């Protein structure tokens, strides 16, 4: 059995996409909490929790330019999902 080829760029893309997805969920909850607090149906988020969320946004945002530079230098990593109905290879 041959070893699975290493794809560091693809691995980093997977991590970044997972972080963006998790952050997207947290931002959605933040908006809903804000709206509920505005309607006096919930307590507003604490200032510390808001700062923590902002730190997470900044961390994920910092990863995006690094991905763009890598793509400029090395091209796009291998596709994660390919169509099963297509016989064409990229």
Number of C-alpha atoms within 10 A of each C-alpha: 3 4 5 6 6 8 11 10 17 15 13 14 18 13 13 17 14 12 16 18 12 11 16 13 10 15 15 11 12 17 11 13 17 17 14 14 14 12 10 10 11 13 12 15 12 9 9 9 11 13 11 12 16 12 12 16 17 11 12 15 13 11 16 15 11 11 16 13 11 14 13 10 9 10 11 14 15 11 8 9 6 11 8 7 6 7 7 8 6 6
